[in-house]
């Protein structure tokens, strides 16, 4: 009820049950709201990079954290665009596929009577149903039922010539990458936008996907959450000196709060954090 725009599916507040995550955001200058009867604390404002970050990133060496963040960014891209790109390539841009692979896909699709978008949609919907059913089944048998159901359903669909094996790989890879997104709210929103890009790829190929990406980035660039740009701190040159960014900086450089938060005190720590190494007191 307090978010700026409820029509956008992307999350605008960070929800967490972890005290360390809430304390770290307090140190950055955010506001944490605790609601009676709710197990979640609401942290605001939440910008886009916050939902791609995990609390463990600050507890690892910055080289390890940045590697994980790079892998996470690739997984996010795959979750959002891979099914749409496959539909676009198979519908309009088959010349981009190597000849040997194209012959393999064509031979696998000879016995499939449905268009490529039907294959993708039926498997994506089936995967969503299996994922939801796995959450409702009791915990000891939930993962087993989900894995067995996916294997049996995928094998039966290929045997019945409803889909080709490449679609199974695409859907499985997309589903695995979606689990790499740390925030469940961002995961839900990307699962919604994924179907939008599937239809855009089927209607206009890469042009439709490019138009969708351009429109989404334009909307996010002008979108504000609690008075802060949603793509902060990467939308203003005034945030260059901040230690808050997608990539994790070394711990001795995490001294300044995000300039976009407009905090009274811009520093989290004294200017020289490693006084025992530098020998300086100021």
N, C-alpha and C positions, 0 to 999 in steps of 0.2 A: 504493500500500500504506500510505502514511502519512496519507492524507486521512481526515477525521473520518467521513464517511458516503458510501460508494460507491454507495448506492442512488439518490442524487439525480444527475440528468444534468448539472446546472449545474457548471461548472468551479470548483474550490476553490483551485487554485494557478495562478499566472501563468507561462506558458511563453514564453520569448523567446530569440531569437538575437542581439538587439541589445545591445551593451555599454552604450550610453547609457541605455537603459531600465532595465537591471539596476543601473547606478550610481545612477540617480535614486531607485529604490526602496530601495537601501541608505541613501541620504541621508535618506529618510523614516523609517528605522528598521525596515525589513523584513529578512527573512533570505533570502539567495540561496544555493541549493544547486547545485553543479556535479557532474554525474555522469560518470564516465569512460565514454567511448564514446557519449555522447549529445550532439548538437549544441545542445540546449536547456538553458538555465538555468531552474531552478524557483524562483519567488519566492513567499514565503508570509509572512503570510496574504494571500490574495486575496479582496477583497470585491467586491460586484456592480458598483460603479461603475468598478472597475479594468478590467473587461472591455469597458466602453463607451468607454474612453479610449484615445487614441493618443499615442505619444511626441511627435509633431509638435505636439500641443496646447500644450506648454510652450515651444516655440520660436517661436510666433506671438504677436501682440498678443492680449490677453485678449478683446477684442471679436470678433476673427476666430475664435478658438478656441470661444467660447461659441456663435457662430452655427453652427459645424460640429457642436458637441455637440447643439444643438437639432435640427438636421436628422437627426443620428444617432438621437436619441430617437424622432423620428417614424418613421424607417425601421425601428427595432426594433419599434415598436407595429404597423406594417403587416405586418412579417414574421410576427409571432406571431398576429395576430388577423384580418387582412383576409379570408383564405379562410373562416374560421369565421363571421365576420359576414355574408359574402355568402350562405353556406348558410342561416344563421338568417333573414336577410331574405327570401330566396326561399321558404323553407319555412313561416315563421310570420308575418312582419311585412312583407308586401308593401305595407301602407298607408303605410309610411315612404318608399317610392320615389315620386318625382314621376310623375304620370299618363302624361305623354308618354314618359318613359324606361321606365315599366312596360309600355306598349304595345309599345315597341321590343323589349324583352327577351322579352315574351310571343310576339311574332311570330317572333323568332329561335328560340325553343324549341318552336315548333309542330311542327317536323319532327324534333325530337330525341326518341327513344323512351325515354330513360333519365332517372332522377331526377337532381336537381341534385348530390347528393353523389357520384354515379358520375362525372359530368363533372369535378368538382373533383379527385377522387382519381386518375382516369386521367391528367389533365394534370399533376398534381403529381408522380406517379410517373414519368411520361415526362420531366418536367423534371429530376428527380433523376438519372435514367438518363443523360440528355444531359450533365449537369454532371459526373457521375462518368466517363463515357466521354471527355469533353474533357480530364480530368486524366491519363488513361492514354495518350492519343494523343501522339505526339511534339510538342514545343512549337511548331515552326513552323506546323503545320497544325491544332493542337488548337483554338484559338479559332475558326478558319474553319469547321471541321467542326461545332462547337457551334452557331454562329449559323445556318449553313445548315440543319443538322438541325432546330433549333427552328422556323425559318420554314417549312420543308417539312412537318414533322410537324403544326404548328398549322394550316396551310392545308389539308392533307389531311384532318385531323380535322373541320374546319368543313365542307368540301365533302362529306364522307361522312356528315354529319349526326350525328356522334358527340357533338359539343359545340357550344355556341353561341359566337359571337365574344366575348361579355362575359367568359366563363370564361377565354379566352386572355389577355385584358387583365388580369384578376385574378391569374392565375398568373404572367404576365410581370412585373407590378409587384411581386408578392411576391418573386420571384426576384431582381430588381434591388435591392430594398431589403435583402435578406439579405446582399448583397455589401458593403453599407455598414457592417456590424458589424465592428469592427476585429479582435476576437479570434475565431480560427477555432473554438475550443472552445465559446464561447457561441453561435456561429453554428450549430454542430451540435446543441446542446441545443434551441435555438429551432426548428430544423427538425423535431425530434422532437415538441415540444409543439404545434407547428402542427397536426399531424394529430389530436392529442387535442382541440383546440378545434374542429376541423371536425366531429368526431363529437358533441361537446357541443352545437354549434349545430344539428346535424341532429336531435338527440333532443329538446332542450328550448328551442331558440331562444336569445334573449338571456338568459333565465333560466339556461340551462345554461352559457353563457359567463361570466355573472356568478358562478355558483357555482364554476367552475373558477378564475377570477381570485382570488376570495376565498380559496379553499383554497390556491392557490399562494402568495399573499402571506402568509397565516397561517403556512405551513410555513417560508417564507424568513425571516419575522420571528423565529421561534424557533430557526432553524438557526444553528449556530456552526461556524466553520472555524478550527482551531487556537486555540480559546478566544476568538475574536472574532466578534461578531455579523455575519452575512453582509450585512446592509443598512447597516452602519456607513458613514459617520459620521452617518447620518440617523435613527438609532434612539434616540439619547440626547441629553438637553440638555447633558450635559457636553462634547459635541463641538462646541458652537456656536462657540467661539473658534478652532477649528482652521482652518488654511488648506486642508485637504484636503477637497474636496467635488466634486460632479459638475461644477459650473460653475467655470471657471478664474478665480482672482482675479488682480489685477495683480501683477506680479513683486515689487513692494516690500511686498506683504502676505503673501508666502509664507514666513513666518518660523517658524511653529509646526508641529510634526509632529502627526499625528493622535493625539488623546487616547486613542482606542480601542486604539492600539498599546502604550500603557503603557511608553513609552521612558524611559530614565534622564534623558536631556536632552530636554525638551519643545520646545526651539527648534532649528531648523535653522541659523539665522543670528543675528547680534547683533540687539538690539531695533530699532536704527536702521540700516537697510541703506543708505539714501541719505545718507550723512554729508556728501558733497560738495554736496548741495542744502540740507540742513537746517542745516549748520554746527554740529551737535551731535556730541559724541564718545561719548555714551552713550545 
